[in-house]
């Protein structure tokens, strides 16, 4: 990067007195920051673009604010304030981003500083930006519309004079006519009200007046209504959502309908050097960060304010899903999935609305709808027939090879719909999965869902076994694909797969593919005695040094041979292991063995005092399975304490409580409290774990609740 002369030397006075080399950013020393700052003022557009990109990726990496980021703020301000600087708007946007991230990451909700080690630059950045809050008011009135747009957010975040900030925001709203500028202005007003109590009263009243003002355009009114709700979510009345739906409808009529601009196309079949699953995940990450409608960010804010009000949010999403604008519908489908994955409730109506989006001329919308239905498959049964009809219609219109259609959006729409149908265990997904496994195009997508269709094992297992045999396990990049096939074969449970799994195990051991070795052992354990032909190899792995292989080998040894005298010493050794997941795995297997494993009882009792819930819970469950009634008090106490301390253990806890029967009655208050939570819970707070948690908890409560006492019958005369 070249170093400009003249003005820049004066502007950057003091730049070289900072010991940049003593500081670090995301990728090492910060000594390059002076060169990046100079490059931001370069007359060469490409040099400026690269410098700004590197600043975001290194000095402000994923929103982080390092001491060197804070130290660069005075010089970024000088660049932004100098009319001779090209691309001033980009620098102002960078300043606002640094400040916003500093506020979100550097402070608790009550305003206290969060201490980081090594130290961050969050507090220093916020202090500096607020010292220069008035400069954002100047930027917001700049003659350059892009600079004004970039600066508006800074008024709500950094200007501490509440009256001054509110006045400038009112002036900007009156002067700006672009949708994005008006949306940002109203958002900044709400941010100001939330940050400064002195501004709250006047700002919230202004927002309420704007929302009710028929002279304002519907977008501004909708924004004002939403941001007013954001300021006081607990005060959202019954009239707010109906008003928002009306304004949404008016907004849809007022805004132009624009076709969806597809995400950049990517190679259909990644090269051997790139694991297809990983390539797809990066593509999905890029896809999910895209926003297709100008009001989407605003509506996300509204949904956040509404929180657990599932019925009201469904009303809003129903209107969004019916928008004439395809980009709005696409974003609404995605937001519907986020609601169903995060919050409990009756989602039947929303599932059917999303399923209706499968039959659309906009394949991007159809792809998103199918993706949501696949992700929400534990509750997606109401959409089953719509998915099946869509899959059949695509096969009829485009032929049996539509899975590999050359038009990428059609291909993805079909593949996602088939995957969603397969996860529902619907046999109508099988023809397309077979076509995928036979043709090889995106076969890994079929592999990931094949295990949900055990009724088609006779057709799926030979093909999956063939894929496994053709993999070159001497190459590390094949691990993810091999593990997926092994998991599918294990789920299908057909002993015909054992020879292919045994061969894969041998190859994985030879090539030191520890991940594949573990996956093959888990698959063999699923086949039980049918895996006896692999006993010699399994037995040799029970002393493996790899942390994951040894417990997997012990489990496979028990499943294939059920020789208690051989397995028990190995399990007792694992209970003494310092690695916690080895203890948990051993306890789970001991629980499966049951009373014959009574020699492990003393060690399991001792482990109830372990400081990690994920050790105590499986050990408590094993104690119950082995010792039964006599162990019940200690087991129940351990389970309830673990679930109260770490709700992520809830699935494992309630599964054991379910097996304990009437003895689990003391858990009733905790179970009722769990079901009363509006947000999904259980392990990873995922929809599948939460639905299982709710189902078992309801069954337990019904079983454990004492029958209602009946009042005496009235006397008759």
Secondary structure as GFF3:
##gff-version 3
##sequence-region A 1 717
A	DSSP	alpha_helix	7	11	.	.	.	ID=ss1
A	DSSP	three_ten_helix	15	17	.	.	.	ID=ss2
A	DSSP	three_ten_helix	20	22	.	.	.	ID=ss3
A	DSSP	beta_strand	24	25	.	.	.	ID=ss4
A	DSSP	beta_strand	28	29	.	.	.	ID=ss5
A	DSSP	alpha_helix	33	40	.	.	.	ID=ss6
A	DSSP	alpha_helix	45	54	.	.	.	ID=ss7
A	DSSP	pi_helix	55	59	.	.	.	ID=ss8
A	DSSP	three_ten_helix	61	63	.	.	.	ID=ss9
A	DSSP	alpha_helix	67	71	.	.	.	ID=ss10
A	DSSP	alpha_helix	73	81	.	.	.	ID=ss11
A	DSSP	alpha_helix	88	106	.	.	.	ID=ss12
A	DSSP	alpha_helix	122	131	.	.	.	ID=ss13
A	DSSP	alpha_helix	133	139	.	.	.	ID=ss14
A	DSSP	alpha_helix	145	158	.	.	.	ID=ss15
A	DSSP	alpha_helix	162	175	.	.	.	ID=ss16
A	DSSP	alpha_helix	179	195	.	.	.	ID=ss17
A	DSSP	alpha_helix	197	212	.	.	.	ID=ss18
A	DSSP	alpha_helix	218	231	.	.	.	ID=ss19
A	DSSP	three_ten_helix	233	235	.	.	.	ID=ss20
A	DSSP	alpha_helix	238	254	.	.	.	ID=ss21
A	DSSP	alpha_helix	276	288	.	.	.	ID=ss22
A	DSSP	alpha_helix	296	306	.	.	.	ID=ss23
A	DSSP	alpha_helix	310	321	.	.	.	ID=ss24
A	DSSP	alpha_helix	326	342	.	.	.	ID=ss25
A	DSSP	alpha_helix	348	356	.	.	.	ID=ss26
A	DSSP	alpha_helix	363	375	.	.	.	ID=ss27
A	DSSP	three_ten_helix	377	383	.	.	.	ID=ss28
A	DSSP	alpha_helix	384	398	.	.	.	ID=ss29
A	DSSP	three_ten_helix	402	404	.	.	.	ID=ss30
A	DSSP	alpha_helix	408	423	.	.	.	ID=ss31
A	DSSP	three_ten_helix	427	429	.	.	.	ID=ss32
A	DSSP	alpha_helix	430	439	.	.	.	ID=ss33
A	DSSP	alpha_helix	443	450	.	.	.	ID=ss34
A	DSSP	three_ten_helix	454	456	.	.	.	ID=ss35
A	DSSP	alpha_helix	457	470	.	.	.	ID=ss36
A	DSSP	three_ten_helix	476	478	.	.	.	ID=ss37
A	DSSP	alpha_helix	479	492	.	.	.	ID=ss38
A	DSSP	three_ten_helix	495	497	.	.	.	ID=ss39
A	DSSP	alpha_helix	498	510	.	.	.	ID=ss40
A	DSSP	alpha_helix	514	527	.	.	.	ID=ss41
A	DSSP	three_ten_helix	528	534	.	.	.	ID=ss42
A	DSSP	alpha_helix	535	541	.	.	.	ID=ss43
A	DSSP	alpha_helix	547	561	.	.	.	ID=ss44
A	DSSP	alpha_helix	564	575	.	.	.	ID=ss45
A	DSSP	alpha_helix	580	593	.	.	.	ID=ss46
A	DSSP	three_ten_helix	594	600	.	.	.	ID=ss47
A	DSSP	alpha_helix	601	607	.	.	.	ID=ss48
A	DSSP	alpha_helix	613	627	.	.	.	ID=ss49
A	DSSP	three_ten_helix	628	631	.	.	.	ID=ss50
A	DSSP	alpha_helix	632	645	.	.	.	ID=ss51
A	DSSP	three_ten_helix	647	649	.	.	.	ID=ss52
A	DSSP	alpha_helix	650	660	.	.	.	ID=ss53
A	DSSP	three_ten_helix	661	667	.	.	.	ID=ss54
A	DSSP	alpha_helix	668	676	.	.	.	ID=ss55
A	DSSP	three_ten_helix	683	685	.	.	.	ID=ss56
A	DSSP	alpha_helix	687	704	.	.	.	ID=ss57
###
